[in-house]
Amino acid sequence: MSTGYLTQEQDRKLRRWERWNRNYFIFAFVALVILLVFSSQLGLSSGDDWGPLGLLLAALITPIIILQLRLSCPACGHKIGWQAKLMAPDQCKSCGTFLRAKNSSS
C-alpha cells in the first residue's frame, strides 16, 4: 500500500465532485422541506395516496445515490462513494492515497 497524494488535476476533479454533491444536497433538502410542508396545499398528496409526491421524492433522492456511486479514487479507481458522505474522505482505504494534492490549500 503506497501512500501518496493526488495530482493537481485529480484534486480539481475530486473538489468538483464535492461541490456538486454539496450543492445538490442543499437543493434537495430545501426542495424536500417545501414539498413535505406544502404537499397537501399543492395537491400532491392526500391522507391515503402518495401518488405524485412519492414520484417527486424519488426523483429528488435518486441523484444523491447516483452521485455517491460515481465517486472513485482518482489514483486506483476503487469506489469510495459510501465512505464519502458529503465530502471526499481524507484517504482511500484501498490504496492509501491521500485524497488531496500535496500543495493543496484545502
C-alpha positions in Angstrom: 0.0 0.0 0.0 1.7 3.1 -1.2 0.8 6.4 0.4 0.9 9.4 -1.9 -1.0 12.4 -2.9 -3.2 13.3 -5.9 -2.1 15.4 -8.8 -3.5 18.9 -9.1 -5.9 17.7 -11.9 -7.1 14.8 -9.8 -7.6 17.1 -6.9 -9.6 19.5 -9.0 -11.8 16.7 -10.2 -12.5 15.5 -6.6 -13.2 19.0 -5.4 -15.7 19.5 -8.3 -17.5 16.3 -7.2 -17.6 17.7 -3.6 -19.1 20.9 -4.9 -21.8 19.2 -7.0 -22.6 16.8 -4.1 -22.9 19.6 -1.5 -24.9 21.9 -3.8 -27.3 19.2 -4.8 -27.7 18.1 -1.2 -28.7 21.7 -0.2 -31.1 22.0 -3.1 -32.7 18.6 -2.4 -33.0 19.4 1.3 -34.8 22.7 0.7 -37.0 21.1 -2.0 -37.9 18.2 0.3 -38.9 20.5 3.1 -41.0 22.6 0.8 -42.6 19.5 -0.7 -43.4 17.9 2.6 -44.7 21.1 4.3 -46.8 22.2 1.3 -47.7 18.9 -0.3 -51.4 18.9 0.7 -51.8 22.6 -0.4 -50.1 21.9 -3.7 -52.5 18.9 -4.2 -49.6 16.4 -4.3 -50.9 14.1 -1.5 -53.9 13.2 0.5 -54.2 11.2 3.6 -54.4 7.9 1.7 -52.4 8.4 -1.5 -48.8 9.4 -2.0 -49.2 9.5 -5.8 -47.2 12.3 -7.4 -45.5 13.2 -4.1 -43.8 9.8 -4.0 -42.5 10.2 -7.5 -41.1 13.7 -6.7 -39.4 12.3 -3.5 -37.8 9.5 -5.5 -36.7 12.0 -8.2 -35.0 14.2 -5.6 -33.3 11.3 -3.8 -32.1 9.3 -6.8 -29.4 11.8 -7.9 -27.9 11.7 -4.3 -27.4 7.9 -4.7 -26.0 8.3 -8.2 -23.5 11.0 -7.1 -22.3 8.7 -4.3 -22.0 5.7 -6.6 -19.9 7.7 -9.1 -17.1 8.7 -6.8 -14.0 6.6 -7.1 -10.4 7.2 -6.0 -8.6 9.0 -8.8 -5.4 7.1 -8.0 -6.6 3.5 -8.0 -10.3 3.7 -9.3 -11.7 2.0 -6.2 -15.3 3.1 -5.4 -15.3 5.3 -2.3 -18.7 6.9 -2.6 -20.4 5.4 0.5 -17.2 6.1 2.5 -17.5 9.8 1.5 -20.8 11.2 2.9 -20.9 14.8 1.7 -17.2 15.4 1.3 -14.5 13.0 0.0 -12.7 11.1 2.7 -9.2 12.1 3.7 -7.6 8.9 2.5 -8.5 6.0 0.2 -9.0 2.8 2.2 -7.9 0.7 -0.8 -4.6 2.3 -1.9 -3.8 4.6 1.0 -3.6 7.7 -1.3 -4.4 11.0 0.5 -7.3 12.5 -1.4 -5.9 15.9 -1.8 -3.0 17.4 -3.7 0.3 17.7 -1.9 0.4 21.5 -2.4 -3.4 22.0 -2.0 -4.6 24.7 0.3 -7.8 22.8 1.2 
